[in-house]
Amino acid sequence: MATLARPAGPFALGTFSAPDGEPFPGLLTMDRVLDLSRTLAWEPSGIRAVLERWEEALPVLRTLAHEDALDWRPLDGLRVHAPVEPRQIFQSGANYRQHVIDLEVAHRAPDDPRSVEEARAEIAAVMDRRAAEDLPYVFIGLPSTIAGPYDDVVLPSWAKKPDWELELAAVIAKPAYRVSAEEALEYVAGYTIANDLTDRATVFRRDMPAIGTDWLRCKNAPGFTPLGPWIVPAESITDPGDLRVTLKLNGETMQDESTKDMLFGVARLVSYISRTARLLPGDLVLTGSPAGNGIHWGRLLREGDVMEGSITGLGVQRTRCVEEKA
């Protein structure tokens, strides 16, 4: 495996394996990996087990990252898997101001009397009011959608308009229930990259318009959430609200936006989710996708496409699209 952009800070966490070996939880520093299942006293079976003891583990990981006399393995030659197996995935919709404006304009009714400029201005005003006064929009994804950061993405035969949605994902460190926005970031272990693929053709239930969206159908095909390559501790990310989210399709930049454009930041999302659900260690909070999706460009995913997604300080994931075999 080719080494890609190094993560911010002195270390990151990931899941690795030898080409024919079993996955193991690893500590990544520079271009080397330490098997934590053989190093930590409680022999964690995976990264989620490390996160379940995060307050105890974090100072140990800081020390290990600077210890040379350990059984380090070169990253080159190891397979990189999704960094964590979450029990729950919380996905945020319509959370980037420019993205929502673009989608609303693109989906205007044919008889809408407004010009594009008028529509954009009206929708922008609505977004600003929503950020100030309203609540986030969050739905739930399936853990079976998780794939590795360099795995092929299988496009199901029924998905007629598969699209990309690169997103910042927060990884939960400890159980969070009814926490305030002011304390919410204390429950975040770190951050990683998620590409929350969506089949645009099945987002809406045409046969049941009163029901609205069908998130099961459009987002939960196996492998529709490439994750990683690693988890960068929150202490190494100065401001999750000021990161660059970039997706390239076959080398051409399609998404390139700052997380400053989010309507609801990580703290507000975690707090809002925790009012209803109990967040658990290793759970993912996907923060929404910025402008520049395929539906905006009129160019959806197809066989042979290569997506390269990066977020400041979190590394790069690279996935190739393949058609589902009969």
MOSUL-V190059 format. One record per residue. N is the residue number from 1. PHI is phi in degrees with one decimal (NA if undefined). PSI is psi in whole degrees, -180 to 180 (none if undefined). Layout:
n phi psi
N PHI PSI
N PHI PSI
//
This chain:
n phi psi
1 NA 130
2 -71.4 137
3 -71.8 130
4 -110.4 -167
5 -52.5 132
6 -72.1 149
7 -75.1 160
8 -67.8 155
9 79.8 178
10 -75.6 -21
11 -158.6 165
12 -142.3 170
13 -116.4 145
14 -158.5 179
15 -119.1 127
16 -133.4 165
17 -157.1 155
18 -67.7 161
19 -48.4 -38
20 -117.5 17
21 -101.9 178
22 -83.5 144
23 -62.1 145
24 -138.6 152
25 -75.1 131
26 -127.7 150
27 -101.1 120
28 -102.6 127
29 -143.2 130
30 56.8 -122
31 -117.1 36
32 -136.2 157
33 -131.8 138
34 -112.4 128
35 -75.4 108
36 -72.7 -22
37 -67.8 -20
38 -104.6 -3
39 -114.1 -44
40 -76.1 147
41 -61.7 -33
42 -92.3 7
43 48.3 64
44 -62.7 138
45 -80.4 -19
46 -162.9 176
47 -64.2 -32
48 -61.1 -36
49 -66.2 -32
50 -68.6 -44
51 -65.0 -31
52 -66.3 -17
53 -124.1 40
54 -59.6 -45
55 -63.9 -34
56 -75.8 -38
57 -75.9 -37
58 -55.8 -50
59 -63.9 -31
60 -68.2 -42
61 -63.1 -39
62 -58.5 -41
63 -70.5 -46
64 -59.8 -34
65 -60.5 -22
66 -108.7 7
67 -93.8 114
68 -81.8 -28
69 -86.3 53
70 -130.3 173
71 -84.4 68
72 -75.1 146
73 -120.5 144
74 -67.1 138
75 -61.7 -42
76 -60.2 124
77 105.7 -16
78 -92.2 146
79 -84.3 137
80 -103.2 121
81 -99.3 175
82 -54.4 136
83 -67.4 -26
84 -147.6 153
85 -103.9 99
86 -75.3 153
87 -85.5 -31
88 -136.8 143
89 -126.1 121
90 -108.5 125
91 -114.4 135
92 -102.3 127
93 -105.1 153
94 51.0 50
95 -110.4 0
96 -114.1 125
97 -54.5 -53
98 -67.4 -36
99 -62.3 -46
100 -65.1 -42
101 -60.2 -46
102 -61.0 -44
103 -66.4 -42
104 -63.3 -42
105 -66.3 -42
106 -65.1 -29
107 -103.9 22
108 -62.0 148
109 -64.6 147
110 -56.7 -30
111 -96.6 14
112 -62.9 121
113 -75.8 -12
114 -75.7 146
115 -73.5 166
116 -57.8 -43
117 -64.2 -41
118 -66.4 -42
119 -62.8 -44
120 -61.9 -42
121 -64.2 -43
122 -66.2 -43
123 -67.3 -38
124 -60.6 -41
125 -64.5 -39
126 -63.8 -42
127 -62.7 -40
128 -65.7 -40
129 -66.2 -40
130 -62.7 -44
131 -62.4 -34
132 -82.9 -34
133 -120.0 -23
134 -101.0 -170
135 -111.9 155
136 -62.5 161
137 -111.0 114
138 -128.4 138
139 -132.9 180
140 -117.7 136
141 -111.7 168
142 -97.9 138
143 -59.1 -25
144 -68.2 -8
145 -80.6 -14
146 -68.7 134
147 -135.0 168
148 -73.8 162
149 -72.7 -13
150 -123.9 10
151 -74.4 156
152 -68.4 145
153 -99.3 119
154 -87.5 120
155 -88.8 113
156 -60.9 149
157 -63.0 -27
158 -82.6 -14
159 -82.0 103
160 -85.5 -22
161 -136.0 62
162 -70.4 137
163 -135.2 160
164 -98.0 155
165 -152.5 89
166 -75.3 136
167 -144.8 150
168 -76.9 132
169 -119.0 128
170 -91.6 139
171 -109.8 125
172 -78.6 141
173 -100.0 -36
174 -147.6 158
175 -53.5 133
176 -128.9 121
177 -142.0 121
178 56.2 51
179 -96.6 151
180 -80.7 163
181 -63.5 -31
182 -67.7 -31
183 -104.5 -3
184 -60.4 -39
185 -67.1 -16
186 -67.3 -17
187 -97.9 4
188 -101.0 120
189 -76.4 -41
190 -176.9 -166
191 -135.0 151
192 -146.7 -177
193 -107.1 136
194 -129.4 139
195 -110.7 103
196 -89.7 80
197 -62.5 148
198 -140.9 135
199 -90.9 106
200 -62.6 -26
201 -69.7 -22
202 -116.2 15
203 -63.5 -43
204 -106.5 141
205 -85.0 99
206 -65.6 -29
207 -80.8 -14
208 -138.4 67
209 -58.4 -28
210 -69.8 -25
211 -76.8 -38
212 93.8 -126
213 -81.9 151
214 -119.6 83
215 -70.5 -30
216 -58.2 -51
217 -68.4 -45
218 -83.5 -18
219 -125.4 -8
220 -113.2 27
221 -67.0 150
222 -54.8 132
223 79.6 9
224 -79.4 3
225 -130.7 76
226 -57.0 132
227 -129.5 140
228 110.4 -166
229 -84.5 -24
230 -147.8 175
231 -104.6 122
232 -97.3 125
233 -54.4 146
234 -58.9 -31
235 -66.1 -17
236 -93.9 -6
237 -108.7 107
238 -59.3 -45
239 -149.3 105
240 -64.3 -14
241 -89.6 12
242 -145.9 62
243 -124.0 152
244 -95.1 126
245 -107.3 117
246 -132.0 129
247 -125.3 130
248 -112.0 137
249 -111.6 115
250 51.7 38
251 88.2 -8
252 -100.3 128
253 -69.3 124
254 -112.0 -41
255 -117.3 134
256 -159.9 89
257 -143.9 156
258 -91.6 148
259 -66.9 -6
260 -59.8 -24
261 -80.9 -2
262 -65.9 139
263 -74.5 -40
264 -125.4 120
265 -75.9 179
266 -57.1 -45
267 -61.5 -44
268 -68.1 -36
269 -66.2 -48
270 -60.9 -44
271 -61.6 -46
272 -61.7 -47
273 -60.8 -41
274 -69.1 -14
275 -68.4 -26
276 -110.4 -48
277 -108.5 157
278 -96.0 112
279 -73.9 141
280 -121.0 158
281 -54.8 132
282 90.5 -10
283 -64.8 153
284 -110.5 138
285 -116.8 103
286 -82.3 133
287 -99.1 9
288 96.9 164
289 -111.4 139
290 -77.0 178
291 -60.6 156
292 109.4 20
293 -72.0 167
294 -60.6 -35
295 -62.8 -30
296 -70.2 -41
297 -84.2 -11
298 70.6 30
299 -141.1 102
300 -93.4 171
301 -72.9 147
302 -149.5 170
303 -48.3 131
304 90.8 -13
305 -64.0 144
306 -119.7 123
307 -103.3 133
308 -122.9 114
309 -114.8 136
310 -140.7 149
311 -135.0 139
312 -44.8 121
313 79.9 -3
314 -110.7 2
315 91.7 -162
316 -138.2 137
317 -113.0 149
318 -139.6 117
319 -130.7 145
320 -111.7 138
321 -87.7 132
322 -129.7 150
323 -78.1 146
324 -64.4 133
325 -85.3 141
326 -66.1 none
//
